[in-house]
Amino acid sequence: MYILRKREAGIVHDIGCYDSLERLVNAAAGHAKNRQEHGRIVPYYEVVETSEASDVCSLAVGTFDDTENNTVAIEELSELQKEICKRMRGAENDDHMAEEIADAEICIEKLKIRYGLRERVEDWRRRKVERLRKKIEGRAQ
């Protein structure tokens, strides 16, 4: 599977998910043609080969509306929160914890796809990991 993305004014948007390069190229050509017909500058396009999990998440984003996707994300994150609380009270819930972490990761992937935030999330992740590293080094001294 392949994702067609456009980058315009520093913002990345996923345009579509395609099962072949031929379909992707046709979609890109059509998208660029439509934008030129309106007298706009064609944005920078990029193609990303995706994993099966990312493909399924992209399909879910396109299949279900925003309200449904967002509601499921809230529910799944809440279920993970509940399992963490149970663990803090002494429950041996490894399997439930693993299941809810997996659900939360899938929902987070869908959110990144839906809102075109993959690159921003990665940038913030690098910053936060660096900050955590410095915090750990500060405690080690």
TADADA-V28216 format. One record per pair of residues at least 12 apart in sequence whose C-alpha atoms are under 10 Angstrom apart, sorted by the first residue. I is the first residue (numbers start at 1). J is the second residue. If there is no record, write none. Layout:
i-><I/I>
j-><J/J>
//
This chain:
i-><1/1/1/1/1/1/1/1/1/1/1/1/1/1/2/2/2/2/2/2/2/2/2/2/2/2/2/2/2/3/3/3/3/3/3/3/3/3/3/3/3/3/3/3/3/4/4/4/4/4/4/4/4/4/4/4/4/4/5/5/5/5/5/5/5/5/5/6/6/6/6/6/6/6/6/6/7/7/7/7/7/7/8/8/8/8/8/9/9/10/11/11/11/11/12/12/12/12/12/12/12/12/12/12/13/13/13/13/13/13/13/14/14/14/14/14/14/14/14/14/14/14/15/15/15/15/15/16/16/16/16/17/17/17/17/17/17/17/17/17/17/18/18/19/19/21/21/24/25/28/28/28/32/32/53/53/54/54/54/54/55/56/56/57/57/57/57/57/57/57/57/57/58/58/58/58/58/58/59/60/60/60/60/61/61/61/61/61/61/61/62/62/62/66/66/69/69/69/69/70/70/70/70/70/72/72/72/73/73/73/73/73/73/73/73/74/74/75/75/75/76/76/76/76/76/76/76/76/76/77/77/77/77/77/77/77/78/78/79/79/79/79/79/79/79/80/80/80/80/80/80/80/80/80/81/81/81/82/82/83/83/83/83/83/83/84/84/84>
j-><17/18/19/20/21/24/48/49/50/51/52/54/55/56/16/17/18/19/20/21/23/24/47/48/49/50/51/54/55/15/16/17/18/19/20/21/24/46/47/48/49/50/54/55/58/16/17/18/21/24/25/27/28/45/46/47/48/49/17/28/43/44/45/46/47/48/116/28/31/42/43/44/45/46/47/116/42/43/44/45/46/116/41/42/43/44/45/43/44/44/116/117/119/120/44/45/46/113/115/116/117/118/119/120/45/113/114/115/116/117/118/45/46/47/48/58/113/114/115/116/117/118/27/28/31/45/116/28/58/59/62/47/48/49/50/54/55/56/58/59/62/49/55/49/55/47/49/47/47/45/46/47/44/45/106/109/106/109/110/113/110/106/110/106/107/108/109/110/111/112/113/114/109/110/111/112/113/114/110/107/110/113/114/107/109/110/111/113/114/115/110/113/114/111/114/107/110/111/114/107/108/110/111/114/103/104/107/103/104/105/106/107/108/110/111/104/107/103/104/107/100/101/102/103/104/105/106/107/108/100/101/103/104/105/107/108/100/104/96/97/99/100/101/103/104/96/97/98/99/100/101/102/103/104/97/100/101/97/100/96/97/98/99/100/101/96/97/100>
//
